[in-house]
Amino acid sequence: MASLPQCKLPVIDFSVKNLNPGSDSWTKTRGEVTRALEQYGCFIASYDQVSQELHDAAFVASQAVHNLPVEAKVRNTLDAQGYGFVAQPANMPLYVRLSIENATTAQGVEGFAKLMWPNGNDTFCESVLAFTKALAELEQMVMRMVAKSYGIEKHYERLLGSTTCILKFNKCVNPNQENEKKLGVIPHRDKSFMTVIQQQEEGKGLEVQTKDGEWTQVHLSPSSCIVMAGDACMAWSNGRIEAPYHRVIMQQNKDRYSLVLSSFIKDLKIEVPQELVDKDHPLQFKAFDHYDYIQYVSDTTVEGNRMKGAISSYCGI
């Protein structure tokens, strides 16, 4: 596999002091966020609300989950079709995942812990809940900035009231082949509204395809994460923001762990705000139910799951 160019995604600093709505720093960051999402569909966030201590605790929790016996893991099922326990499927033989629904709530995290451990796991719950809340705060800040840029704040606040988050404990197992790159996660677009990804160790693996069709490597440190638009956000923005195609390539001879927080809209149809429809931007997507869309993608073939145009096939005009 040929060497890829180094990451050219924007890096946006969310550790700026006084990053309050309406402040000069907030307005400047808002412009950077909106431009990045419109151009790339994602960006790297420097974010100090996830301390090194919290980062390490979250990944200790992740490894505890992956170390559980299979008979415990198979109890991990979710309302969102296809988002529970997945173990090395045929199209991704290195990939393993478990997930928590309602991951920013004590009820969701504790419910998962009780499924996995007969007596629960207080340390696990404390670490995971603090981590998911920190990432959710970043995602909501990003979306409030986007909504302000487009003049659709009231529409976003309505969606926010119906937002639920899923935390995915992702693992790509060591391919055990020296000097050979292996596909860890197939090229895909996220089916979420927004996704925030943090990986355990500094390094590469995640790759994003830019609009010119070029794959670029993403280098993440423990103090940074990638914020990425999903299909639902692309539809809601009437195509102004395009969900990026991305994949994971295993480049090191060891297991790779990442934590992925994805937001979904439940029990409320997603529809394009009228403010985003005009003669230059005709309506591209019909109103749709997010969980019905997830079911639609789950029911398609493997190729259907990979295809870039799944959301357009489902509710495009």
Secondary structure, 3 states (H helix, E strand, C coil): CCCCCCCCCCEEECCCCCCCCCCHHHHHHHHHHHHHHHHHCEEEEECCCCCHHHHHHHHHHHHHHHCCCHHHHCCCCCCCCCCCCEECCCCCCCEEEEEEECCCCHHHHHHHHHHHCCCCCHHHHHHHHHHHHHHHHHHHHHHHHHHHHHCCHHHHHHHHCCEEEEEEEEEECCCCCCCCCEEEEEEECCCCCEEEEEECCCECCEEEECCCCCEEECCECCCEEEEEECHHHHHHCCCCCCCCCEEEEECCCCCEEEEEEEEEECCCCECCCHHHCECCECCCECCECHHHHHHHHHHCCHHHHHCCCHHHHHHEC
